[in-house]
């Protein structure tokens, strides 16, 4: 990591030397100047991360230097003023020019270092927020340009144009068929937008493991989700379900449903009609193991394992590249509940996705009975 570069501007040479030694001892790289004119030259030469500047100086004072800097577009450089005296007008003028802090001379070394670190941390925080906003904008553009979204919109527009062009010539059966195609494409588009909405709203919460959950039975939710997704792809006959006895897991019903829907959507998306999709679950010690396997030939376990949101790495049977949000949501949910996610190549083709979720632990006695037992144990301990 490169050292932080500081520009120190003051017409007092002994002060420059003292501060320079102090700051270099703190592992900063320090450049110095005796006035604003020299300061501008040093600024353009070294591109400092932070500037410390006196106000009263010959040739060009600190306020003029800061005005020149901000006028030239350098508005993101943290700036600390040094001054032997500060009145309200001077303070207001500096703040209007964009100063971040003021230190009154004589300045203690600890005060100077503290002010520098505070300003640098503030700049880092601003940069993080800016990077996050930029990433959201970039992802928004990627989504708008996504091939999967274009395919959905193309289907809707195409069938609407067919209806308009042949409205008087088309029989009722064909009209119904066109409408069904439009409904499917619209539903697919809504699912995609809902994924993006869910990602934006819950990313931090999922990443922070902040969800509370109680024991949730797996069987009904799994089979309902499996049938629902299979019907969306018109592939109910391709679905094969298997399970053992009911298991309750440490995840709420909403998250479990989202998790299963995303898993099953990928399984049907990456396999062709007529090829089976197998789902099931079993219990192994303190884990519930949910398995979803497809027999497609359009992706591999390695590709799915390394897919990141909005990266163009996947293709579906229709050659529509997805934004990768489904897999990212699966990974975040599994991580938030302390589970495990794995991808294996299925034999002879396809991918087997396995998720291990902690089983909910149930008390074998009622709350009242447990309280009574604790009370008796405390009495016995007191007597002993």
C-alpha positions as CSV (number, residue, x, y, z in Angstrom):
1,X,0.0,0.0,0.0
2,X,1.4,3.4,-1.0
3,X,2.0,5.9,1.8
4,X,-0.4,8.9,2.2
5,X,0.9,12.0,0.5
6,X,0.6,15.3,2.4
7,X,1.2,18.8,1.1
8,X,2.2,21.2,3.9
9,X,2.2,25.0,3.0
10,X,3.5,27.6,5.5
11,X,5.9,30.5,5.3
12,X,7.5,29.6,8.7
13,X,10.4,27.4,7.8
14,X,11.0,26.0,11.4
15,X,7.3,25.0,11.5
16,X,7.5,23.3,8.1
17,X,10.6,21.3,9.2
18,X,9.1,20.3,12.6
19,X,5.8,19.2,11.1
20,X,7.6,17.4,8.3
21,X,9.7,15.4,10.7
22,X,6.7,14.6,12.8
23,X,4.5,13.4,9.9
24,X,7.3,11.4,8.2
25,X,7.8,9.6,11.5
26,X,4.1,8.7,11.2
27,X,4.8,7.2,7.8
28,X,3.3,10.0,5.7
29,X,5.1,11.3,2.6
30,X,5.3,15.1,3.0
31,X,5.9,17.8,0.4
32,X,6.3,21.4,1.5
33,X,5.9,24.9,0.1
34,X,6.4,28.4,1.5
35,X,3.4,30.1,-0.1
36,X,0.4,29.5,-2.3
37,X,2.3,29.9,-5.6
38,X,4.8,27.2,-4.6
39,X,1.9,25.2,-3.2
40,X,0.1,25.1,-6.6
41,X,3.3,23.9,-8.2
42,X,3.8,21.1,-5.6
43,X,0.2,20.1,-5.9
44,X,0.3,19.6,-9.6
45,X,3.6,17.8,-9.3
46,X,2.8,15.3,-6.5
47,X,-1.0,15.1,-6.4
48,X,-1.3,14.9,-2.6
49,X,-4.1,13.1,-0.7
50,X,-4.5,16.0,1.8
51,X,-3.4,19.6,2.2
52,X,-2.4,21.5,5.3
53,X,-2.1,25.2,4.7
54,X,-1.4,28.5,6.6
55,X,-3.8,31.4,5.9
56,X,-1.5,34.4,6.1
57,X,1.4,34.0,3.6
58,X,3.3,36.2,1.1
59,X,2.7,36.1,-2.7
60,X,-0.5,34.0,-2.4
61,X,-2.3,33.5,0.9
62,X,-4.1,30.4,1.9
63,X,-7.7,31.5,1.0
64,X,-6.6,32.5,-2.5
65,X,-4.8,29.2,-2.9
66,X,-7.9,27.2,-1.8
67,X,-10.1,29.3,-4.1
68,X,-7.8,28.6,-7.0
69,X,-7.7,24.9,-6.2
70,X,-11.5,24.5,-6.0
71,X,-12.1,26.7,-9.1
72,X,-9.8,24.3,-11.1
73,X,-12.1,21.4,-10.1
74,X,-10.1,19.9,-7.2
75,X,-13.0,19.7,-4.8
76,X,-12.4,16.3,-3.3
77,X,-9.0,17.0,-1.6
78,X,-9.3,17.2,2.2
79,X,-8.1,20.7,3.3
80,X,-7.0,21.8,6.8
81,X,-6.2,25.5,7.5
82,X,-3.6,26.6,10.0
83,X,-3.9,30.1,11.5
84,X,-2.4,32.1,14.4
85,X,-5.8,33.8,14.9
86,X,-9.3,32.9,13.7
87,X,-12.2,35.3,13.6
88,X,-15.7,34.6,12.4
89,X,-15.3,36.3,9.0
90,X,-12.1,34.4,8.3
91,X,-13.6,31.1,9.4
92,X,-16.7,31.7,7.2
93,X,-14.6,32.7,4.2
94,X,-12.6,29.5,4.5
95,X,-15.7,27.3,4.9
96,X,-17.2,29.0,1.9
97,X,-14.1,28.1,-0.1
98,X,-14.4,24.4,0.9
99,X,-12.1,24.1,3.9
100,X,-12.7,20.9,5.9
101,X,-11.0,21.9,9.2
102,X,-9.2,24.6,11.1
103,X,-6.3,24.3,13.6
104,X,-5.2,27.2,15.7
105,X,-1.5,27.8,16.1
106,X,0.5,26.7,18.1
107,X,-0.7,23.3,17.0
108,X,0.2,20.2,19.1
109,X,1.5,17.2,17.1
110,X,-1.2,15.0,18.4
111,X,-3.9,17.5,17.3
112,X,-2.4,17.7,13.8
113,X,-2.2,13.9,13.4
114,X,-5.7,13.5,14.8
115,X,-7.1,16.1,12.4
116,X,-5.3,14.5,9.4
117,X,-6.6,10.9,10.2
118,X,-10.1,12.2,10.8
119,X,-10.2,13.9,7.4
120,X,-8.7,10.9,5.6
121,X,-11.2,8.5,7.2
122,X,-14.0,10.9,6.2
123,X,-12.7,10.9,2.6
124,X,-12.6,7.1,2.6
125,X,-16.2,6.9,3.8
126,X,-17.3,9.4,1.1
127,X,-15.4,7.4,-1.6
128,X,-17.1,4.2,-0.4
129,X,-20.5,5.7,-0.7
130,X,-19.6,7.1,-4.1
131,X,-18.3,3.7,-5.3
132,X,-21.5,2.1,-4.1
133,X,-23.6,4.6,-6.0
134,X,-21.5,4.2,-9.1
135,X,-21.8,0.4,-8.9
136,X,-25.6,0.7,-8.6
137,X,-25.8,2.9,-11.7
138,X,-23.5,0.6,-13.6
139,X,-25.6,-2.4,-12.6
140,X,-28.7,-0.6,-13.6
141,X,-27.2,0.0,-17.1
142,X,-26.1,-3.6,-17.2
143,X,-29.6,-4.8,-16.4
144,X,-31.2,-2.5,-19.0
145,X,-28.8,-3.9,-21.6
146,X,-29.1,-7.5,-20.3
147,X,-29.9,-10.0,-23.1
148,X,-32.5,-11.8,-20.9
149,X,-34.5,-8.6,-20.4
150,X,-34.2,-7.7,-24.1
151,X,-35.5,-11.2,-25.0
152,X,-38.6,-10.7,-22.7
153,X,-39.3,-7.3,-24.2
154,X,-38.8,-8.5,-27.7
155,X,-41.3,-11.3,-27.2
156,X,-43.9,-8.9,-25.8
157,X,-43.5,-6.3,-28.6
158,X,-43.4,-9.0,-31.3
159,X,-46.6,-10.7,-30.3
160,X,-48.3,-7.3,-29.7
161,X,-47.3,-6.3,-33.3
162,X,-48.7,-9.6,-34.6
163,X,-52.0,-9.0,-32.9
164,X,-52.2,-5.4,-34.3
165,X,-51.2,-6.5,-37.8
166,X,-53.6,-9.5,-38.0
167,X,-56.3,-8.4,-35.6
168,X,-59.2,-8.9,-38.1
169,X,-57.7,-12.0,-39.7
170,X,-56.7,-14.0,-36.6
171,X,-59.0,-16.6,-35.1
172,X,-59.8,-16.8,-31.4
173,X,-57.4,-19.7,-30.8
174,X,-54.4,-17.8,-32.3
175,X,-55.3,-14.7,-30.3
176,X,-55.3,-16.8,-27.1
177,X,-51.9,-18.2,-28.0
178,X,-50.4,-14.8,-28.6
179,X,-51.8,-13.6,-25.3
180,X,-50.3,-16.6,-23.4
181,X,-46.9,-15.8,-25.0
182,X,-47.2,-12.2,-23.9
183,X,-48.2,-13.2,-20.4
184,X,-45.2,-15.6,-20.1
185,X,-42.8,-13.0,-21.3
186,X,-44.2,-10.4,-19.0
187,X,-44.1,-12.7,-16.0
188,X,-40.5,-13.5,-16.8
189,X,-39.7,-9.9,-17.0
190,X,-41.4,-9.2,-13.7
191,X,-39.5,-12.1,-12.0
192,X,-36.2,-10.5,-13.2
193,X,-37.1,-7.1,-11.9
194,X,-38.3,-8.6,-8.6
195,X,-34.9,-10.2,-8.2
196,X,-33.1,-6.9,-8.7
197,X,-35.5,-5.2,-6.3
198,X,-34.9,-8.0,-3.7
199,X,-31.1,-7.7,-4.2
200,X,-31.1,-4.0,-3.7
201,X,-33.3,-4.0,-0.6
202,X,-31.9,-7.0,1.2
203,X,-28.2,-7.2,0.2
204,X,-26.9,-5.5,3.4
205,X,-29.3,-7.3,5.7
206,X,-28.5,-10.8,4.3
207,X,-24.8,-10.1,4.3
208,X,-25.0,-8.9,8.0
209,X,-26.8,-12.2,9.1
210,X,-29.5,-10.1,10.6
211,X,-32.6,-12.3,9.9
212,X,-34.4,-13.9,12.7
213,X,-36.0,-17.3,12.1
214,X,-37.8,-20.1,13.7
215,X,-38.1,-23.8,12.7
216,X,-39.7,-24.1,9.3
217,X,-40.9,-27.4,7.8
218,X,-39.3,-28.1,4.4
219,X,-41.5,-30.7,2.6
220,X,-44.6,-28.7,1.6
221,X,-42.6,-25.6,0.7
222,X,-40.1,-27.5,-1.4
223,X,-42.7,-29.5,-3.3
224,X,-45.0,-26.4,-3.8
225,X,-42.1,-24.3,-5.1
226,X,-40.9,-27.2,-7.4
227,X,-44.4,-27.6,-9.0
228,X,-44.9,-23.8,-9.3
229,X,-41.6,-23.3,-11.1
230,X,-42.1,-26.4,-13.3
231,X,-45.5,-25.1,-14.4
232,X,-43.9,-21.7,-15.3
233,X,-41.6,-23.5,-17.7
234,X,-44.5,-25.8,-18.9
235,X,-42.5,-28.8,-17.6
236,X,-44.5,-30.4,-14.9
237,X,-43.9,-33.9,-16.4
238,X,-40.1,-33.3,-16.1
239,X,-40.3,-32.8,-12.3
240,X,-39.3,-35.7,-10.0
241,X,-39.6,-35.2,-6.3
242,X,-38.3,-37.4,-3.5
243,X,-38.0,-37.0,0.3
244,X,-37.7,-38.6,3.7
245,X,-39.5,-37.7,6.9
246,X,-40.3,-34.0,7.5
247,X,-37.5,-31.8,8.7
248,X,-37.7,-28.3,10.3
249,X,-34.8,-25.9,9.5
250,X,-33.5,-22.6,11.0
251,X,-34.8,-20.3,8.3
252,X,-38.1,-18.5,8.0
253,X,-40.6,-19.5,5.4
254,X,-40.1,-16.4,3.2
255,X,-36.4,-16.9,2.8
256,X,-36.7,-20.7,2.3
257,X,-39.3,-20.1,-0.5
258,X,-37.0,-17.5,-2.2
259,X,-34.1,-19.9,-1.9
260,X,-35.9,-22.8,-3.4
261,X,-37.5,-20.8,-6.2
262,X,-34.1,-19.5,-7.3
263,X,-32.6,-23.0,-7.2
264,X,-35.4,-24.5,-9.2
265,X,-35.5,-21.7,-11.7
266,X,-31.8,-22.3,-12.5
267,X,-32.4,-26.0,-12.8
268,X,-35.2,-25.6,-15.4
269,X,-33.4,-22.7,-17.1
270,X,-30.2,-24.7,-17.7
271,X,-32.0,-27.8,-19.0
272,X,-34.2,-28.6,-22.0
273,X,-37.8,-29.6,-22.0
274,X,-38.0,-33.4,-21.7
275,X,-35.0,-33.7,-19.4
276,X,-35.8,-34.5,-15.8
277,X,-35.2,-32.1,-12.9
278,X,-34.9,-34.0,-9.6
279,X,-35.5,-32.4,-6.2
280,X,-35.4,-33.8,-2.7
281,X,-34.1,-33.5,0.8
282,X,-32.8,-35.6,3.6
283,X,-31.5,-35.2,7.2
284,X,-27.9,-35.9,8.1
285,X,-27.1,-35.3,11.8
286,X,-27.8,-31.6,12.5
287,X,-28.2,-30.6,8.8
288,X,-31.0,-30.8,6.3
289,X,-29.6,-31.4,2.9
290,X,-31.6,-30.1,0.0
291,X,-30.7,-31.3,-3.5
292,X,-31.7,-30.0,-6.9
293,X,-30.3,-31.8,-10.0
294,X,-30.8,-31.1,-13.7
295,X,-29.7,-32.9,-16.8
296,X,-28.9,-29.9,-19.0
297,X,-25.8,-29.4,-21.0
298,X,-25.6,-25.6,-21.1
299,X,-23.5,-24.9,-18.0
300,X,-21.1,-26.6,-15.5
301,X,-20.7,-26.7,-11.8
302,X,-17.5,-24.6,-12.0
303,X,-19.3,-21.9,-14.1
304,X,-22.2,-21.6,-11.6
305,X,-19.8,-21.6,-8.6
306,X,-17.9,-18.6,-9.9
307,X,-20.8,-16.6,-11.3
308,X,-21.0,-13.0,-9.9
309,X,-24.0,-10.6,-10.1
310,X,-24.2,-8.8,-13.5
311,X,-21.2,-10.6,-15.0
312,X,-21.8,-12.1,-18.4
313,X,-20.6,-15.7,-17.8
314,X,-23.8,-17.7,-18.1
315,X,-25.9,-18.7,-21.1
316,X,-29.3,-20.3,-21.1
317,X,-30.6,-22.7,-23.7
318,X,-32.1,-19.7,-25.5
319,X,-28.7,-18.0,-25.5
320,X,-30.1,-15.4,-23.1
321,X,-27.4,-14.3,-20.7
322,X,-28.8,-13.8,-17.2
323,X,-27.5,-11.2,-14.7
324,X,-26.5,-13.8,-12.1
325,X,-28.7,-12.4,-9.4
326,X,-30.5,-15.6,-8.6
327,X,-27.3,-17.4,-7.7
328,X,-26.1,-14.4,-5.7
329,X,-29.3,-14.3,-3.7
330,X,-29.0,-18.1,-3.0
331,X,-25.4,-17.6,-1.8
332,X,-26.3,-14.7,0.5
333,X,-29.3,-16.5,2.0
334,X,-27.2,-19.6,2.7
335,X,-24.4,-17.6,4.2
336,X,-26.9,-15.6,6.4
337,X,-28.2,-18.8,8.0
338,X,-24.8,-20.5,8.5
339,X,-25.4,-23.1,5.7
340,X,-23.3,-24.6,3.0
341,X,-23.7,-24.4,-0.8
342,X,-22.0,-26.7,-3.3
343,X,-22.1,-27.4,-7.0
344,X,-21.2,-30.7,-8.6
345,X,-21.3,-31.9,-12.2
346,X,-24.1,-34.4,-12.6
347,X,-23.5,-37.7,-14.4
348,X,-23.8,-38.0,-17.4
349,X,-24.7,-34.3,-17.7
350,X,-26.1,-31.4,-15.8
351,X,-25.4,-29.9,-12.4
352,X,-26.3,-31.1,-8.8
353,X,-26.7,-28.2,-6.4
354,X,-26.6,-29.2,-2.7
355,X,-27.5,-26.9,0.2
356,X,-27.0,-27.8,3.8
357,X,-29.2,-25.9,6.3
358,X,-29.0,-26.3,10.1
359,X,-31.9,-28.3,11.6
360,X,-34.0,-26.4,14.1
361,X,-33.4,-27.6,17.6
362,X,-36.6,-28.2,19.7
363,X,-36.9,-28.3,23.5
364,X,-38.1,-31.7,24.6
365,X,-39.9,-30.1,27.7
366,X,-42.3,-27.2,28.0
367,X,-41.3,-23.8,29.1
368,X,-43.2,-24.2,32.4
369,X,-41.6,-27.6,33.1
370,X,-38.1,-26.2,32.3
371,X,-38.7,-23.3,34.7
372,X,-39.8,-25.7,37.4
373,X,-36.7,-27.8,36.9
374,X,-34.4,-24.8,37.2
375,X,-36.3,-23.6,40.3
376,X,-35.9,-27.0,42.0
377,X,-32.2,-27.2,41.0
378,X,-31.6,-23.7,42.6
379,X,-33.4,-24.8,45.9
380,X,-31.3,-28.0,46.0
381,X,-28.1,-26.0,45.5
382,X,-29.1,-23.6,48.2
383,X,-29.8,-26.4,50.7
384,X,-26.5,-28.1,49.9
